Amino acid sequence: MDWDDLRIFLAVARTDSLSGAGKRLKIDPATVGRRIARLEDAVGARLFAKSPQGYALTAEGTRLLPHAERAESALDGASEALTGPEGLTGQVRIGAPDGCANYLLPQVLARICDANPGLEAQIVALPRVFNLSKREADMAIAVSRPEAGRLTVQKLTEYRLHLAASRAYLDRAPPLARLADLSQHRMVGYIPDMIFDKELDYLAGIGVAGAALTSNSVSVQLNWLRHGAGVGVVHDFALPSAPELTRVLATDVTLTRAFWLIRHADDGRVARLNRFAELLGIEIRKEVQQLEAAA
C-alpha cells in the first residue's frame, strides 16, 4: 500500500470531496479520483460512497481511517527525529472560540513565534466545536472537556468572568446594586440557539431569563458593551482591552471556566506538536494571570 495514496485518502476523508482534497494537496481533482481508485483496487474494497453531499467513508474506509492516521503520525514523528529538537518549525493551526482567539492567542502565539522564527501559526476563530478528525486544525481549544473521540485533552488554565457595563451606560441607566436590579437593564449575551457549549450559557447560570442584544461572537458582545448598549458577561482577560468597561455586581457574580487543549490521539507521537502544546500552555497561563491582574 502506497503512502502517497493513503495521504490522498486522508484528504478526501477530511474534506468529503475530490476537489477539496485536491485543493488541500495542490493536485488536480481528477488525479485525486484516479489515486483513490488505485487504492481501492489495491485493498480490494470501496472506501468511499459518492452522494449529493460529497464523498462519505464506507464501512471499509472507516476501518482504514485510524490506520492511515497512525501512518501519518509515524511519518511526522520520523521527520521530527531527523530534524532534531532545535526550535519549532512548520505550520501549526489552532482552532479556538473567538474570546480566546481574539484576546489571548494573538499575543501568546506572537511570543512563541518570536522564539521560533521557523514556525508559522494559524488561528481559526469560530464559535463552534472543531472536528480534529477532519484536520480542521492541528489542535483546538475548547471551554469544556470532550467526553468522546480518540483525543488527548489537557487543561490549559482557568479564567474568570464578571458582569460589566460601560460607565456611560451606568450613568444614564437605573441603579444596579443587586442581582434583582438586572431586570431593569438591557442585557447583552449569546443567541440562545447558537450556544454550542453549555459552559457558555452565562446568563442562565446567574438567573437572567434572556438578553435583548445577542450575538454568537464574544467580540460583538464586547463592542456592544463598550458603546453603552447594556450589561453583559465579560472575560476578565478581555477587560484591559476595553477601558470603557467596569465590573458590576462583582461580589455577587463571579464565573470561573477553563480552557482545554484538545488534540488527536495519534499526534502524541509528534514531538514538534508536543513541544508546541507545552509552550502554549505555559504562555496562556502567564497571559491570563497578567491580564486578570490588570483588569
Beta strands, then each sheet from edge to edge (+ up, - down):
strand 1: 48-51
strand 2: 54-57
strand 3: 90-96
strand 4: 119-125
strand 5: 139-142
strand 6: 151-166
strand 7: 187-189
strand 8: 213-214
strand 9: 231-235
strand 10: 245-247
strand 11: 255-264
sheet 1: 1+ 2-
sheet 2: 4+ 3+ 5+ 11- 6+ 9- 7- 8-
sheet 3: 4+ 3+ 5+ 11- 6+ 10-
end
